[in-house]
Amino acid sequence: MKYQYWLSNIPGVGCKTIHRLLGQAGSAEEIYFLKKEQLEKLSGLSDRQVHAITDRKKNWDLEEKYAALGENGISFLSCEMESYPKQLRNIVDAPYSLYIKGKMPDFSKRRVAVVGARMCSEYGKAMAEQIGEKLALCGAEVLSGMARGIDSISQEAALQGGGRTYAVLGCGVDICYPKSSRRLYEQILEQGGILSTFPPGTEPIKRLFPERNRIVSGLADVILVVEARQ
């Protein structure tokens, strides 16, 4: 897994490129041991990407970096592994890697994504609370993005109902975003899990959130939009 972790942490080499490399080289470990001249012969790699791959081998302590994941309570999955969720394999441009802090969703149970507006109305808040709690009481697991408003309200209600909830973040799993949701973040770790496709330490920036949304929908059986702008 350490080679897969290395492959998922190369600047400028995204999922599409990784899948293309795997199709030619076979595995992350085989890619790791390719020489620069061999990398240059692979199709679809720019000179900049070849440099990024070779530089990452030289200047990235593979053993130390991978060991740090476990020390920080973070699990790592890649699509090269059997334990990678089959639900994510079915989406377009499936993410190569997935980071988990806490537990993974229980795929033997129903999983409902509850999402909506950050600036929600009192009606939206009341509905999110009722829905989150009742889903938990009937044994379903609630997925969302831990954002202010509908997302966090439904997840808090699921926890109060004694259920499990999982937050998919647009940043690293080691970063609580928004910062005001620290208590919820800690509670989710006790009764569920935090997931992300982005490496630990990745700061939340706007362009990452559409990717987060794809993972929420990909893992869910049902998507429920409680309230949102037109």
C-alpha positions as CSV (number, residue, x, y, z in Angstrom):
1,M,0.0,0.0,0.0
2,K,2.9,2.4,0.5
3,Y,3.5,2.6,-3.2
4,Q,-0.1,3.3,-3.8
5,Y,0.0,6.0,-1.2
6,W,3.1,7.5,-2.9
7,L,1.3,7.4,-6.3
8,S,-1.7,9.3,-4.9
9,N,0.6,12.1,-3.6
10,I,2.4,13.3,-6.8
11,P,1.7,16.9,-7.6
12,G,0.1,17.4,-11.0
13,V,-0.7,13.7,-11.4
14,G,-4.4,13.3,-11.0
15,C,-6.8,10.3,-11.1
16,K,-7.1,10.2,-14.9
17,T,-3.4,10.1,-15.4
18,I,-3.0,7.5,-12.6
19,H,-5.5,5.2,-14.2
20,R,-3.8,5.7,-17.6
21,L,-0.4,4.8,-16.0
22,L,-1.8,1.7,-14.3
23,G,-3.2,0.6,-17.6
24,Q,0.4,0.7,-19.0
25,A,2.6,-0.3,-16.1
26,G,0.2,-2.5,-14.1
27,S,0.6,-1.3,-10.5
28,A,1.8,1.6,-8.3
29,E,4.8,-0.5,-7.3
30,E,5.8,-1.1,-10.9
31,I,5.4,2.6,-11.6
32,Y,7.6,3.5,-8.7
33,F,10.5,1.5,-10.0
34,L,10.4,2.8,-13.5
35,K,13.4,4.8,-14.6
36,K,13.0,8.3,-16.1
37,E,13.7,6.9,-19.6
38,Q,10.9,4.4,-19.2
39,L,8.5,7.0,-17.9
40,E,9.2,9.2,-20.9
41,K,8.1,6.3,-23.2
42,L,4.7,6.0,-21.5
43,S,1.8,7.7,-23.4
44,G,0.0,10.6,-21.9
45,L,2.7,11.8,-19.6
46,S,4.0,15.4,-20.0
47,D,7.6,16.3,-19.3
48,R,6.4,18.1,-16.1
49,Q,4.6,15.0,-14.9
50,V,7.7,12.8,-15.6
51,H,9.7,15.3,-13.5
52,A,7.1,15.3,-10.7
53,I,7.2,11.5,-10.5
54,T,11.0,11.2,-10.4
55,D,11.3,14.1,-8.0
56,R,8.7,12.5,-5.7
57,K,10.8,9.4,-5.6
58,K,14.0,11.2,-4.6
59,N,12.5,13.7,-2.1
60,W,9.7,11.8,-0.4
61,D,10.5,9.4,2.4
62,L,8.2,6.6,1.5
63,E,8.5,4.6,4.7
64,E,8.2,7.6,7.0
65,K,5.3,9.2,5.2
66,Y,3.3,5.9,5.1
67,A,4.0,5.2,8.8
68,A,2.8,8.7,9.7
69,L,-0.7,7.8,8.3
70,G,-1.2,5.0,10.9
71,E,0.3,7.2,13.6
72,N,-2.4,9.8,12.9
73,G,-5.2,7.2,12.9
74,I,-5.8,7.5,9.1
75,S,-6.5,4.5,6.9
76,F,-5.8,4.5,3.2
77,L,-7.5,2.6,0.3
78,S,-6.8,2.7,-3.4
79,C,-8.8,1.2,-6.2
80,E,-6.0,-1.4,-6.6
81,M,-7.3,-3.0,-3.4
82,E,-10.2,-5.4,-3.0
83,S,-11.5,-3.5,0.0
84,Y,-12.0,-0.3,-2.0
85,P,-15.8,0.4,-2.1
86,K,-17.4,-1.1,-5.2
87,Q,-19.9,1.8,-5.1
88,L,-17.1,4.2,-6.0
89,R,-15.8,2.0,-8.7
90,N,-19.0,2.6,-10.6
91,I,-18.8,6.3,-10.9
92,V,-17.2,8.2,-13.8
93,D,-13.5,8.9,-13.2
94,A,-13.5,6.9,-9.9
95,P,-11.1,8.4,-7.4
96,Y,-7.8,6.4,-7.1
97,S,-7.5,6.8,-3.4
98,L,-9.7,7.2,-0.3
99,Y,-8.6,8.3,3.2
100,I,-10.6,7.4,6.2
101,K,-10.4,8.6,9.8
102,G,-12.7,6.6,12.0
103,K,-14.9,3.9,10.4
104,M,-16.0,3.2,6.9
105,P,-19.7,3.1,6.1
106,D,-21.4,-0.2,6.6
107,F,-22.3,-1.3,3.1
108,S,-24.8,-3.9,4.4
109,K,-27.0,-1.0,5.5
110,R,-28.9,1.6,3.7
111,R,-26.9,4.9,3.2
112,V,-28.8,8.1,2.7
113,A,-27.0,11.4,1.7
114,V,-28.8,14.3,3.3
115,V,-27.6,17.6,1.8
116,G,-28.8,21.2,1.3
117,A,-28.3,24.9,1.8
118,R,-25.8,26.4,4.3
119,M,-28.1,29.4,4.8
120,C,-31.2,27.3,5.5
121,S,-34.6,28.5,6.7
122,E,-36.2,27.4,10.0
123,Y,-38.4,25.0,8.0
124,G,-35.3,23.5,6.4
125,K,-33.6,23.2,9.8
126,A,-36.6,21.4,11.3
127,M,-36.9,19.0,8.4
128,A,-33.2,18.2,8.5
129,E,-33.4,17.5,12.2
130,Q,-36.4,15.2,11.8
131,I,-35.1,13.4,8.8
132,G,-31.6,12.8,10.3
133,E,-33.0,11.4,13.6
134,K,-35.6,9.2,11.9
135,L,-33.1,7.7,9.5
136,A,-30.8,6.9,12.4
137,L,-33.7,5.3,14.3
138,C,-34.6,3.0,11.4
139,G,-31.0,1.9,11.0
140,A,-29.9,3.9,8.0
141,E,-26.6,5.6,7.9
142,V,-26.5,9.3,7.1
143,L,-23.8,10.7,4.7
144,S,-23.1,14.4,4.2
145,G,-20.4,17.0,3.9
146,M,-20.4,18.5,7.4
147,A,-21.0,21.9,6.0
148,R,-23.0,24.6,7.9
149,G,-26.7,24.4,7.6
150,I,-28.6,21.3,6.3
151,D,-25.5,19.0,6.2
152,S,-24.3,19.5,9.8
153,I,-27.9,19.7,11.2
154,S,-28.9,16.3,9.7
155,Q,-25.6,14.7,10.9
156,E,-26.0,16.0,14.4
157,A,-29.6,14.7,14.5
158,A,-28.4,11.3,13.3
159,L,-25.9,11.2,16.2
160,Q,-28.6,12.2,18.7
161,G,-30.8,9.4,17.3
162,G,-28.0,6.9,18.2
163,G,-27.1,6.3,14.6
164,R,-23.9,6.5,12.5
165,T,-23.0,9.3,10.2
166,Y,-20.1,9.9,7.8
167,A,-18.7,13.2,6.6
168,V,-17.0,13.5,3.2
169,L,-14.7,16.5,3.2
170,G,-13.3,18.8,0.5
171,C,-10.0,18.8,2.4
172,G,-7.8,16.3,4.3
173,V,-9.5,14.1,6.9
174,D,-7.1,15.6,9.5
175,I,-8.6,19.0,9.0
176,C,-11.9,20.1,10.6
177,Y,-13.8,22.2,8.1
178,P,-15.6,24.4,9.0
179,K,-13.6,25.0,12.2
180,S,-16.8,25.8,14.0
181,S,-17.8,22.2,13.6
182,R,-15.0,20.8,15.8
183,R,-17.5,19.2,18.3
184,L,-19.4,17.5,15.5
185,Y,-16.2,16.4,13.9
186,E,-15.1,14.6,17.1
187,Q,-18.6,13.1,17.6
188,I,-18.6,11.7,14.0
189,L,-15.2,10.0,14.7
190,E,-16.8,8.3,17.7
191,Q,-20.0,7.2,15.9
192,G,-19.0,7.0,12.2
193,G,-16.1,8.3,10.1
194,I,-14.5,11.1,8.2
195,L,-13.6,10.4,4.5
196,S,-11.8,12.3,1.7
197,T,-10.2,11.6,-1.6
198,F,-7.6,14.3,-0.8
199,P,-4.3,13.6,1.1
200,P,-3.9,14.6,4.8
201,G,-3.0,18.2,5.1
202,T,-5.0,19.3,2.0
203,E,-6.6,22.7,2.9
204,P,-10.2,23.3,1.9
205,I,-10.5,25.3,-1.3
206,K,-13.6,26.0,-3.4
207,R,-12.6,23.9,-6.4
208,L,-12.3,20.7,-4.3
209,F,-15.9,20.7,-3.2
210,P,-17.5,19.4,-6.4
211,E,-15.2,16.4,-6.1
212,R,-16.4,15.9,-2.5
213,N,-20.0,16.0,-3.7
214,R,-19.3,13.2,-6.2
215,I,-18.1,10.9,-3.4
216,V,-21.1,11.7,-1.2
217,S,-23.5,10.7,-4.0
218,G,-21.3,7.8,-5.1
219,L,-21.4,6.2,-1.7
220,A,-25.2,6.8,-1.1
221,D,-28.2,4.6,-2.0
222,V,-30.4,7.7,-1.9
223,I,-29.7,11.5,-2.1
224,L,-32.1,13.7,-0.3
225,V,-31.9,17.5,-0.9
226,V,-33.8,19.0,2.0
227,E,-33.6,22.7,0.9
228,A,-31.5,24.5,-1.7
229,R,-31.4,27.5,-3.9
230,Q,-33.2,27.1,-7.3
